[in-house]
Amino acid sequence: MKQRLLMLAFVSLLWAAPALGQGCAMCYSNAAGTTKDGQRAISRGILVLLIPPVGFMTIGVGLAYRYGKKRDTEQVD
């Protein structure tokens, strides 16, 4: 239970942390100067670039969890 609370607190801190990429004045002004369609395209491009790493990390964490659970059950038997 403590591990879940710790993980929830960690995720909450990461969720609230400001993104470092938002500090780039040139990127911000370039994105702000585009049309609404351009801004929408930039947002979609960011999502497209974000999906594969998040997917790989999710699969990796899931496999590590499954392996750990399997290893623990084998040690008990």
PyMOL Python script that loads the backbone (N, CA, C, O; Angstrom):
from pymol import cmd

cmd.read_pdbstr("""\
ATOM      1  N   MET A   1       0.817  -1.186   0.000  1.00  0.00           N
ATOM      2  CA  MET A   1       0.000   0.000   0.000  1.00  0.00           C
ATOM      3  C   MET A   1       0.868   1.259   0.000  1.00  0.00           C
ATOM      4  O   MET A   1       0.552   2.237  -0.679  1.00  0.00           O
ATOM      5  N   LYS A   2       1.961   1.229   0.765  1.00  0.00           N
ATOM      6  CA  LYS A   2       2.848   2.385   0.803  1.00  0.00           C
ATOM      7  C   LYS A   2       3.473   2.639  -0.565  1.00  0.00           C
ATOM      8  O   LYS A   2       3.678   3.783  -0.970  1.00  0.00           O
ATOM      9  N   GLN A   3       3.771   1.543  -1.269  1.00  0.00           N
ATOM     10  CA  GLN A   3       4.376   1.687  -2.589  1.00  0.00           C
ATOM     11  C   GLN A   3       3.406   2.372  -3.557  1.00  0.00           C
ATOM     12  O   GLN A   3       3.819   3.203  -4.366  1.00  0.00           O
ATOM     13  N   ARG A   4       2.144   2.032  -3.475  1.00  0.00           N
ATOM     14  CA  ARG A   4       1.146   2.659  -4.351  1.00  0.00           C
ATOM     15  C   ARG A   4       1.001   4.145  -4.040  1.00  0.00           C
ATOM     16  O   ARG A   4       0.901   4.971  -4.948  1.00  0.00           O
ATOM     17  N   LEU A   5       0.992   4.478  -2.751  1.00  0.00           N
ATOM     18  CA  LEU A   5       0.887   5.883  -2.375  1.00  0.00           C
ATOM     19  C   LEU A   5       2.112   6.666  -2.828  1.00  0.00           C
ATOM     20  O   LEU A   5       2.001   7.801  -3.291  1.00  0.00           O
ATOM     21  N   LEU A   6       3.279   6.047  -2.690  1.00  0.00           N
ATOM     22  CA  LEU A   6       4.514   6.691  -3.135  1.00  0.00           C
ATOM     23  C   LEU A   6       4.492   6.893  -4.654  1.00  0.00           C
ATOM     24  O   LEU A   6       4.882   7.951  -5.147  1.00  0.00           O
ATOM     25  N   MET A   7       4.040   5.892  -5.382  1.00  0.00           N
ATOM     26  CA  MET A   7       3.953   5.997  -6.843  1.00  0.00           C
ATOM     27  C   MET A   7       2.947   7.079  -7.248  1.00  0.00           C
ATOM     28  O   MET A   7       3.198   7.845  -8.179  1.00  0.00           O
ATOM     29  N   LEU A   8       1.821   7.141  -6.555  1.00  0.00           N
ATOM     30  CA  LEU A   8       0.816   8.161  -6.854  1.00  0.00           C
ATOM     31  C   LEU A   8       1.365   9.562  -6.595  1.00  0.00           C
ATOM     32  O   LEU A   8       1.127  10.479  -7.380  1.00  0.00           O
ATOM     33  N   ALA A   9       2.099   9.725  -5.496  1.00  0.00           N
ATOM     34  CA  ALA A   9       2.704  11.019  -5.197  1.00  0.00           C
ATOM     35  C   ALA A   9       3.739  11.393  -6.246  1.00  0.00           C
ATOM     36  O   ALA A   9       3.814  12.548  -6.665  1.00  0.00           O
ATOM     37  N   PHE A  10       4.529  10.429  -6.668  1.00  0.00           N
ATOM     38  CA  PHE A  10       5.558  10.666  -7.687  1.00  0.00           C
ATOM     39  C   PHE A  10       4.929  11.077  -9.016  1.00  0.00           C
ATOM     40  O   PHE A  10       5.388  12.021  -9.660  1.00  0.00           O
ATOM     41  N   VAL A  11       3.889  10.374  -9.419  1.00  0.00           N
ATOM     42  CA  VAL A  11       3.205  10.702 -10.676  1.00  0.00           C
ATOM     43  C   VAL A  11       2.556  12.080 -10.579  1.00  0.00           C
ATOM     44  O   VAL A  11       2.572  12.839 -11.548  1.00  0.00           O
ATOM     45  N   SER A  12       1.994  12.404  -9.432  1.00  0.00           N
ATOM     46  CA  SER A  12       1.375  13.721  -9.255  1.00  0.00           C
ATOM     47  C   SER A  12       2.408  14.838  -9.360  1.00  0.00           C
ATOM     48  O   SER A  12       2.135  15.892  -9.934  1.00  0.00           O
ATOM     49  N   LEU A  13       3.593  14.602  -8.803  1.00  0.00           N
ATOM     50  CA  LEU A  13       4.653  15.603  -8.906  1.00  0.00           C
ATOM     51  C   LEU A  13       5.116  15.782 -10.350  1.00  0.00           C
ATOM     52  O   LEU A  13       5.361  16.901 -10.800  1.00  0.00           O
ATOM     53  N   LEU A  14       5.232  14.670 -11.065  1.00  0.00           N
ATOM     54  CA  LEU A  14       5.636  14.768 -12.471  1.00  0.00           C
ATOM     55  C   LEU A  14       4.567  15.459 -13.306  1.00  0.00           C
ATOM     56  O   LEU A  14       4.881  16.210 -14.228  1.00  0.00           O
ATOM     57  N   TRP A  15       3.319  15.206 -12.984  1.00  0.00           N
ATOM     58  CA  TRP A  15       2.218  15.778 -13.743  1.00  0.00           C
ATOM     59  C   TRP A  15       2.207  17.297 -13.595  1.00  0.00           C
ATOM     60  O   TRP A  15       1.906  18.014 -14.548  1.00  0.00           O
ATOM     61  N   ALA A  16       2.533  17.784 -12.401  1.00  0.00           N
ATOM     62  CA  ALA A  16       2.463  19.212 -12.124  1.00  0.00           C
ATOM     63  C   ALA A  16       3.743  19.957 -12.493  1.00  0.00           C
ATOM     64  O   ALA A  16       3.752  21.188 -12.531  1.00  0.00           O
ATOM     65  N   ALA A  17       4.810  19.236 -12.761  1.00  0.00           N
ATOM     66  CA  ALA A  17       6.087  19.892 -13.066  1.00  0.00           C
ATOM     67  C   ALA A  17       6.000  20.607 -14.410  1.00  0.00           C
ATOM     68  O   ALA A  17       5.430  20.068 -15.359  1.00  0.00           O
ATOM     69  N   PRO A  18       6.548  21.796 -14.502  1.00  0.00           N
ATOM     70  CA  PRO A  18       6.518  22.507 -15.785  1.00  0.00           C
ATOM     71  C   PRO A  18       7.427  21.833 -16.804  1.00  0.00           C
ATOM     72  O   PRO A  18       8.486  21.309 -16.459  1.00  0.00           O
ATOM     73  N   ALA A  19       7.011  21.852 -18.032  1.00  0.00           N
ATOM     74  CA  ALA A  19       7.811  21.251 -19.090  1.00  0.00           C
ATOM     75  C   ALA A  19       8.989  22.160 -19.418  1.00  0.00           C
ATOM     76  O   ALA A  19       8.819  23.372 -19.552  1.00  0.00           O
ATOM     77  N   LEU A  20      10.163  21.591 -19.545  1.00  0.00           N
ATOM     78  CA  LEU A  20      11.347  22.390 -19.820  1.00  0.00           C
ATOM     79  C   LEU A  20      11.331  22.975 -21.231  1.00  0.00           C
ATOM     80  O   LEU A  20      11.933  24.020 -21.477  1.00  0.00           O
ATOM     81  N   GLY A  21      10.653  22.314 -22.144  1.00  0.00           N
ATOM     82  CA  GLY A  21      10.607  22.794 -23.515  1.00  0.00           C
ATOM     83  C   GLY A  21       9.790  24.072 -23.688  1.00  0.00           C
ATOM     84  O   GLY A  21       9.907  24.736 -24.718  1.00  0.00           O
ATOM     85  N   GLN A  22       8.986  24.421 -22.726  1.00  0.00           N
ATOM     86  CA  GLN A  22       8.157  25.611 -22.844  1.00  0.00           C
ATOM     87  C   GLN A  22       8.952  26.884 -22.593  1.00  0.00           C
ATOM     88  O   GLN A  22       8.431  27.981 -22.798  1.00  0.00           O
ATOM     89  N   GLY A  23      10.189  26.766 -22.157  1.00  0.00           N
ATOM     90  CA  GLY A  23      11.001  27.937 -21.877  1.00  0.00           C
ATOM     91  C   GLY A  23      11.687  28.500 -23.111  1.00  0.00           C
ATOM     92  O   GLY A  23      12.270  29.581 -23.040  1.00  0.00           O
ATOM     93  N   CYS A  24      11.637  27.808 -24.227  1.00  0.00           N
ATOM     94  CA  CYS A  24      12.307  28.248 -25.450  1.00  0.00           C
ATOM     95  C   CYS A  24      11.494  29.379 -26.086  1.00  0.00           C
ATOM     96  O   CYS A  24      10.393  29.151 -26.586  1.00  0.00           O
ATOM     97  N   ALA A  25      12.033  30.578 -26.065  1.00  0.00           N
ATOM     98  CA  ALA A  25      11.308  31.748 -26.582  1.00  0.00           C
ATOM     99  C   ALA A  25      11.090  31.647 -28.087  1.00  0.00           C
ATOM    100  O   ALA A  25      10.040  32.045 -28.592  1.00  0.00           O
ATOM    101  N   MET A  26      12.072  31.117 -28.802  1.00  0.00           N
ATOM    102  CA  MET A  26      11.946  31.025 -30.252  1.00  0.00           C
ATOM    103  C   MET A  26      10.856  30.021 -30.630  1.00  0.00           C
ATOM    104  O   MET A  26      10.060  30.281 -31.532  1.00  0.00           O
ATOM    105  N   CYS A  27      10.819  28.886 -29.951  1.00  0.00           N
ATOM    106  CA  CYS A  27       9.800  27.882 -30.245  1.00  0.00           C
ATOM    107  C   CYS A  27       8.409  28.413 -29.903  1.00  0.00           C
ATOM    108  O   CYS A  27       7.458  28.227 -30.663  1.00  0.00           O
ATOM    109  N   TYR A  28       8.305  29.072 -28.755  1.00  0.00           N
ATOM    110  CA  TYR A  28       7.008  29.601 -28.321  1.00  0.00           C
ATOM    111  C   TYR A  28       6.504  30.663 -29.295  1.00  0.00           C
ATOM    112  O   TYR A  28       5.337  30.635 -29.685  1.00  0.00           O
ATOM    113  N   SER A  29       7.360  31.589 -29.688  1.00  0.00           N
ATOM    114  CA  SER A  29       6.916  32.660 -30.582  1.00  0.00           C
ATOM    115  C   SER A  29       6.594  32.121 -31.972  1.00  0.00           C
ATOM    116  O   SER A  29       5.686  32.619 -32.637  1.00  0.00           O
ATOM    117  N   ASN A  30       7.327  31.118 -32.409  1.00  0.00           N
ATOM    118  CA  ASN A  30       7.055  30.508 -33.707  1.00  0.00           C
ATOM    119  C   ASN A  30       5.703  29.798 -33.683  1.00  0.00           C
ATOM    120  O   ASN A  30       4.926  29.923 -34.629  1.00  0.00           O
ATOM    121  N   ALA A  31       5.418  29.064 -32.627  1.00  0.00           N
ATOM    122  CA  ALA A  31       4.146  28.352 -32.525  1.00  0.00           C
ATOM    123  C   ALA A  31       2.990  29.328 -32.327  1.00  0.00           C
ATOM    124  O   ALA A  31       1.905  29.118 -32.869  1.00  0.00           O
ATOM    125  N   ALA A  32       3.209  30.382 -31.564  1.00  0.00           N
ATOM    126  CA  ALA A  32       2.145  31.355 -31.320  1.00  0.00           C
ATOM    127  C   ALA A  32       1.833  32.169 -32.572  1.00  0.00           C
ATOM    128  O   ALA A  32       0.715  32.664 -32.716  1.00  0.00           O
ATOM    129  N   GLY A  33       2.786  32.316 -33.471  1.00  0.00           N
ATOM    130  CA  GLY A  33       2.589  33.112 -34.678  1.00  0.00           C
ATOM    131  C   GLY A  33       1.906  32.366 -35.808  1.00  0.00           C
ATOM    132  O   GLY A  33       1.579  32.969 -36.831  1.00  0.00           O
ATOM    133  N   THR A  34       1.683  31.070 -35.650  1.00  0.00           N
ATOM    134  CA  THR A  34       1.039  30.302 -36.714  1.00  0.00           C
ATOM    135  C   THR A  34      -0.476  30.437 -36.609  1.00  0.00           C
ATOM    136  O   THR A  34      -1.007  30.941 -35.620  1.00  0.00           O
ATOM    137  N   THR A  35      -1.146  29.980 -37.640  1.00  0.00           N
ATOM    138  CA  THR A  35      -2.608  30.007 -37.649  1.00  0.00           C
ATOM    139  C   THR A  35      -3.149  28.938 -36.714  1.00  0.00           C
ATOM    140  O   THR A  35      -2.390  28.129 -36.181  1.00  0.00           O
ATOM    141  N   LYS A  36      -4.450  28.935 -36.518  1.00  0.00           N
ATOM    142  CA  LYS A  36      -5.089  27.919 -35.661  1.00  0.00           C
ATOM    143  C   LYS A  36      -4.869  26.522 -36.227  1.00  0.00           C
ATOM    144  O   LYS A  36      -4.655  25.570 -35.477  1.00  0.00           O
ATOM    145  N   ASP A  37      -4.921  26.400 -37.554  1.00  0.00           N
ATOM    146  CA  ASP A  37      -4.662  25.093 -38.169  1.00  0.00           C
ATOM    147  C   ASP A  37      -3.217  24.669 -37.944  1.00  0.00           C
ATOM    148  O   ASP A  37      -2.946  23.490 -37.715  1.00  0.00           O
ATOM    149  N   GLY A  38      -2.300  25.603 -38.007  1.00  0.00           N
ATOM    150  CA  GLY A  38      -0.890  25.297 -37.747  1.00  0.00           C
ATOM    151  C   GLY A  38      -0.661  24.886 -36.306  1.00  0.00           C
ATOM    152  O   GLY A  38       0.108  23.963 -36.036  1.00  0.00           O
ATOM    153  N   GLN A  39      -1.323  25.564 -35.379  1.00  0.00           N
ATOM    154  CA  GLN A  39      -1.201  25.196 -33.968  1.00  0.00           C
ATOM    155  C   GLN A  39      -1.783  23.812 -33.714  1.00  0.00           C
ATOM    156  O   GLN A  39      -1.238  23.036 -32.929  1.00  0.00           O
ATOM    157  N   ARG A  40      -2.878  23.510 -34.370  1.00  0.00           N
ATOM    158  CA  ARG A  40      -3.487  22.184 -34.244  1.00  0.00           C
ATOM    159  C   ARG A  40      -2.549  21.119 -34.810  1.00  0.00           C
ATOM    160  O   ARG A  40      -2.430  20.033 -34.245  1.00  0.00           O
ATOM    161  N   ALA A  41      -1.887  21.425 -35.918  1.00  0.00           N
ATOM    162  CA  ALA A  41      -0.946  20.477 -36.514  1.00  0.00           C
ATOM    163  C   ALA A  41       0.256  20.252 -35.597  1.00  0.00           C
ATOM    164  O   ALA A  41       0.740  19.127 -35.471  1.00  0.00           O
ATOM    165  N   ILE A  42       0.734  21.313 -34.961  1.00  0.00           N
ATOM    166  CA  ILE A  42       1.848  21.174 -34.019  1.00  0.00           C
ATOM    167  C   ILE A  42       1.427  20.298 -32.842  1.00  0.00           C
ATOM    168  O   ILE A  42       2.192  19.435 -32.410  1.00  0.00           O
ATOM    169  N   SER A  43       0.232  20.508 -32.325  1.00  0.00           N
ATOM    170  CA  SER A  43      -0.262  19.697 -31.204  1.00  0.00           C
ATOM    171  C   SER A  43      -0.384  18.233 -31.601  1.00  0.00           C
ATOM    172  O   SER A  43      -0.010  17.348 -30.831  1.00  0.00           O
ATOM    173  N   ARG A  44      -0.900  17.973 -32.783  1.00  0.00           N
ATOM    174  CA  ARG A  44      -1.019  16.586 -33.250  1.00  0.00           C
ATOM    175  C   ARG A  44       0.350  15.963 -33.472  1.00  0.00           C
ATOM    176  O   ARG A  44       0.555  14.785 -33.178  1.00  0.00           O
ATOM    177  N   GLY A  45       1.281  16.743 -33.984  1.00  0.00           N
ATOM    178  CA  GLY A  45       2.636  16.238 -34.188  1.00  0.00           C
ATOM    179  C   GLY A  45       3.303  15.865 -32.879  1.00  0.00           C
ATOM    180  O   GLY A  45       4.013  14.863 -32.800  1.00  0.00           O
ATOM    181  N   ILE A  46       3.076  16.668 -31.853  1.00  0.00           N
ATOM    182  CA  ILE A  46       3.632  16.348 -30.537  1.00  0.00           C
ATOM    183  C   ILE A  46       3.044  15.044 -30.021  1.00  0.00           C
ATOM    184  O   ILE A  46       3.773  14.212 -29.480  1.00  0.00           O
ATOM    185  N   LEU A  47       1.743  14.852 -30.177  1.00  0.00           N
ATOM    186  CA  LEU A  47       1.116  13.606 -29.739  1.00  0.00           C
ATOM    187  C   LEU A  47       1.646  12.407 -30.521  1.00  0.00           C
ATOM    188  O   LEU A  47       1.892  11.348 -29.945  1.00  0.00           O
ATOM    189  N   VAL A  48       1.819  12.571 -31.820  1.00  0.00           N
ATOM    190  CA  VAL A  48       2.334  11.472 -32.638  1.00  0.00           C
ATOM    191  C   VAL A  48       3.746  11.096 -32.211  1.00  0.00           C
ATOM    192  O   VAL A  48       4.096   9.916 -32.189  1.00  0.00           O
ATOM    193  N   LEU A  49       4.557  12.093 -31.873  1.00  0.00           N
ATOM    194  CA  LEU A  49       5.915  11.804 -31.425  1.00  0.00           C
ATOM    195  C   LEU A  49       5.954  11.265 -29.996  1.00  0.00           C
ATOM    196  O   LEU A  49       6.932  10.624 -29.610  1.00  0.00           O
ATOM    197  N   LEU A  50       4.926  11.509 -29.219  1.00  0.00           N
ATOM    198  CA  LEU A  50       4.897  11.069 -27.830  1.00  0.00           C
ATOM    199  C   LEU A  50       4.391   9.641 -27.670  1.00  0.00           C
ATOM    200  O   LEU A  50       4.794   8.949 -26.735  1.00  0.00           O
ATOM    201  N   ILE A  51       3.526   9.193 -28.554  1.00  0.00           N
ATOM    202  CA  ILE A  51       2.881   7.889 -28.407  1.00  0.00           C
ATOM    203  C   ILE A  51       3.876   6.717 -28.409  1.00  0.00           C
ATOM    204  O   ILE A  51       3.778   5.876 -27.515  1.00  0.00           O
ATOM    205  N   PRO A  52       4.817   6.605 -29.341  1.00  0.00           N
ATOM    206  CA  PRO A  52       5.716   5.436 -29.316  1.00  0.00           C
ATOM    207  C   PRO A  52       6.563   5.304 -28.042  1.00  0.00           C
ATOM    208  O   PRO A  52       6.631   4.202 -27.497  1.00  0.00           O
ATOM    209  N   PRO A  53       7.216   6.368 -27.534  1.00  0.00           N
ATOM    210  CA  PRO A  53       7.995   6.161 -26.311  1.00  0.00           C
ATOM    211  C   PRO A  53       7.129   5.789 -25.103  1.00  0.00           C
ATOM    212  O   PRO A  53       7.527   4.963 -24.281  1.00  0.00           O
ATOM    213  N   VAL A  54       5.949   6.399 -24.999  1.00  0.00           N
ATOM    214  CA  VAL A  54       5.062   6.065 -23.890  1.00  0.00           C
ATOM    215  C   VAL A  54       4.585   4.615 -24.026  1.00  0.00           C
ATOM    216  O   VAL A  54       4.481   3.901 -23.029  1.00  0.00           O
ATOM    217  N   GLY A  55       4.302   4.186 -25.238  1.00  0.00           N
ATOM    218  CA  GLY A  55       3.890   2.799 -25.468  1.00  0.00           C
ATOM    219  C   GLY A  55       4.983   1.810 -25.111  1.00  0.00           C
ATOM    220  O   GLY A  55       4.721   0.800 -24.456  1.00  0.00           O
ATOM    221  N   PHE A  56       6.216   2.094 -25.539  1.00  0.00           N
ATOM    222  CA  PHE A  56       7.330   1.207 -25.220  1.00  0.00           C
ATOM    223  C   PHE A  56       7.581   1.151 -23.714  1.00  0.00           C
ATOM    224  O   PHE A  56       7.850   0.080 -23.168  1.00  0.00           O
ATOM    225  N   MET A  57       7.493   2.291 -23.047  1.00  0.00           N
ATOM    226  CA  MET A  57       7.709   2.303 -21.601  1.00  0.00           C
ATOM    227  C   MET A  57       6.595   1.548 -20.874  1.00  0.00           C
ATOM    228  O   MET A  57       6.857   0.844 -19.899  1.00  0.00           O
ATOM    229  N   THR A  58       5.367   1.690 -21.340  1.00  0.00           N
ATOM    230  CA  THR A  58       4.252   0.982 -20.729  1.00  0.00           C
ATOM    231  C   THR A  58       4.428  -0.524 -20.886  1.00  0.00           C
ATOM    232  O   THR A  58       4.219  -1.282 -19.939  1.00  0.00           O
ATOM    233  N   ILE A  59       4.811  -0.948 -22.075  1.00  0.00           N
ATOM    234  CA  ILE A  59       5.043  -2.374 -22.309  1.00  0.00           C
ATOM    235  C   ILE A  59       6.207  -2.869 -21.451  1.00  0.00           C
ATOM    236  O   ILE A  59       6.123  -3.946 -20.861  1.00  0.00           O
ATOM    237  N   GLY A  60       7.282  -2.103 -21.375  1.00  0.00           N
ATOM    238  CA  GLY A  60       8.443  -2.509 -20.579  1.00  0.00           C
ATOM    239  C   GLY A  60       8.113  -2.630 -19.109  1.00  0.00           C
ATOM    240  O   GLY A  60       8.513  -3.599 -18.463  1.00  0.00           O
ATOM    241  N   VAL A  61       7.386  -1.659 -18.565  1.00  0.00           N
ATOM    242  CA  VAL A  61       7.004  -1.724 -17.146  1.00  0.00           C
ATOM    243  C   VAL A  61       6.049  -2.891 -16.911  1.00  0.00           C
ATOM    244  O   VAL A  61       6.149  -3.582 -15.897  1.00  0.00           O
ATOM    245  N   GLY A  62       5.134  -3.110 -17.834  1.00  0.00           N
ATOM    246  CA  GLY A  62       4.202  -4.240 -17.696  1.00  0.00           C
ATOM    247  C   GLY A  62       4.932  -5.575 -17.711  1.00  0.00           C
ATOM    248  O   GLY A  62       4.631  -6.457 -16.906  1.00  0.00           O
ATOM    249  N   LEU A  63       5.889  -5.730 -18.620  1.00  0.00           N
ATOM    250  CA  LEU A  63       6.652  -6.982 -18.677  1.00  0.00           C
ATOM    251  C   LEU A  63       7.521  -7.165 -17.434  1.00  0.00           C
ATOM    252  O   LEU A  63       7.644  -8.279 -16.925  1.00  0.00           O
ATOM    253  N   ALA A  64       8.120  -6.087 -16.945  1.00  0.00           N
ATOM    254  CA  ALA A  64       8.936  -6.185 -15.730  1.00  0.00           C
ATOM    255  C   ALA A  64       8.057  -6.557 -14.534  1.00  0.00           C
ATOM    256  O   ALA A  64       8.468  -7.361 -13.697  1.00  0.00           O
ATOM    257  N   TYR A  65       6.878  -5.994 -14.444  1.00  0.00           N
ATOM    258  CA  TYR A  65       5.958  -6.330 -13.353  1.00  0.00           C
ATOM    259  C   TYR A  65       5.549  -7.794 -13.434  1.00  0.00           C
ATOM    260  O   TYR A  65       5.528  -8.499 -12.426  1.00  0.00           O
ATOM    261  N   ARG A  66       5.222  -8.247 -14.650  1.00  0.00           N
ATOM    262  CA  ARG A  66       4.831  -9.644 -14.835  1.00  0.00           C
ATOM    263  C   ARG A  66       5.964 -10.597 -14.488  1.00  0.00           C
ATOM    264  O   ARG A  66       5.741 -11.632 -13.859  1.00  0.00           O
ATOM    265  N   TYR A  67       7.179 -10.249 -14.898  1.00  0.00           N
ATOM    266  CA  TYR A  67       8.343 -11.070 -14.593  1.00  0.00           C
ATOM    267  C   TYR A  67       8.580 -11.122 -13.090  1.00  0.00           C
ATOM    268  O   TYR A  67       8.850 -12.194 -12.548  1.00  0.00           O
ATOM    269  N   GLY A  68       8.486  -9.994 -12.412  1.00  0.00           N
ATOM    270  CA  GLY A  68       8.687  -9.957 -10.969  1.00  0.00           C
ATOM    271  C   GLY A  68       7.649 -10.777 -10.227  1.00  0.00           C
ATOM    272  O   GLY A  68       7.971 -11.478  -9.268  1.00  0.00           O
ATOM    273  N   LYS A  69       6.410 -10.689 -10.669  1.00  0.00           N
ATOM    274  CA  LYS A  69       5.339 -11.450 -10.034  1.00  0.00           C
ATOM    275  C   LYS A  69       5.542 -12.949 -10.256  1.00  0.00           C
ATOM    276  O   LYS A  69       5.343 -13.752  -9.345  1.00  0.00           O
ATOM    277  N   LYS A  70       5.940 -13.314 -11.470  1.00  0.00           N
ATOM    278  CA  LYS A  70       6.204 -14.722 -11.781  1.00  0.00           C
ATOM    279  C   LYS A  70       7.373 -15.245 -10.966  1.00  0.00           C
ATOM    280  O   LYS A  70       7.320 -16.363 -10.453  1.00  0.00           O
ATOM    281  N   ARG A  71       8.424 -14.455 -10.840  1.00  0.00           N
ATOM    282  CA  ARG A  71       9.604 -14.853 -10.071  1.00  0.00           C
ATOM    283  C   ARG A  71       9.256 -15.029  -8.601  1.00  0.00           C
ATOM    284  O   ARG A  71       9.745 -15.955  -7.953  1.00  0.00           O
ATOM    285  N   ASP A  72       8.415 -14.150  -8.071  1.00  0.00           N
ATOM    286  CA  ASP A  72       8.033 -14.249  -6.669  1.00  0.00           C
ATOM    287  C   ASP A  72       7.206 -15.509  -6.403  1.00  0.00           C
ATOM    288  O   ASP A  72       7.382 -16.161  -5.374  1.00  0.00           O
ATOM    289  N   THR A  73       6.309 -15.851  -7.323  1.00  0.00           N
ATOM    290  CA  THR A  73       5.496 -17.053  -7.135  1.00  0.00           C
ATOM    291  C   THR A  73       6.352 -18.311  -7.267  1.00  0.00           C
ATOM    292  O   THR A  73       6.078 -19.303  -6.592  1.00  0.00           O
ATOM    293  N   GLU A  74       7.372 -18.299  -8.109  1.00  0.00           N
ATOM    294  CA  GLU A  74       8.253 -19.467  -8.248  1.00  0.00           C
ATOM    295  C   GLU A  74       9.098 -19.659  -6.996  1.00  0.00           C
ATOM    296  O   GLU A  74       9.391 -20.796  -6.626  1.00  0.00           O
ATOM    297  N   GLN A  75       9.496 -18.574  -6.333  1.00  0.00           N
ATOM    298  CA  GLN A  75      10.314 -18.667  -5.123  1.00  0.00           C
ATOM    299  C   GLN A  75       9.494 -19.211  -3.949  1.00  0.00           C
ATOM    300  O   GLN A  75      10.037 -19.891  -3.080  1.00  0.00           O
ATOM    301  N   VAL A  76       8.197 -18.916  -3.919  1.00  0.00           N
ATOM    302  CA  VAL A  76       7.336 -19.380  -2.828  1.00  0.00           C
ATOM    303  C   VAL A  76       7.098 -20.882  -2.945  1.00  0.00           C
ATOM    304  O   VAL A  76       7.057 -21.587  -1.938  1.00  0.00           O
ATOM    305  N   ASP A  77       6.943 -21.364  -4.163  1.00  0.00           N
ATOM    306  CA  ASP A  77       6.636 -22.790  -4.370  1.00  0.00           C
ATOM    307  C   ASP A  77       7.779 -23.690  -4.030  1.00  0.00           C
ATOM    308  O   ASP A  77       7.663 -24.909  -4.156  1.00  0.00           O
TER     309      ASP A  77
END
""", "prot")
cmd.dss("prot")
cmd.show_as("cartoon", "prot")
cmd.util.cbc("prot")
cmd.orient("prot")
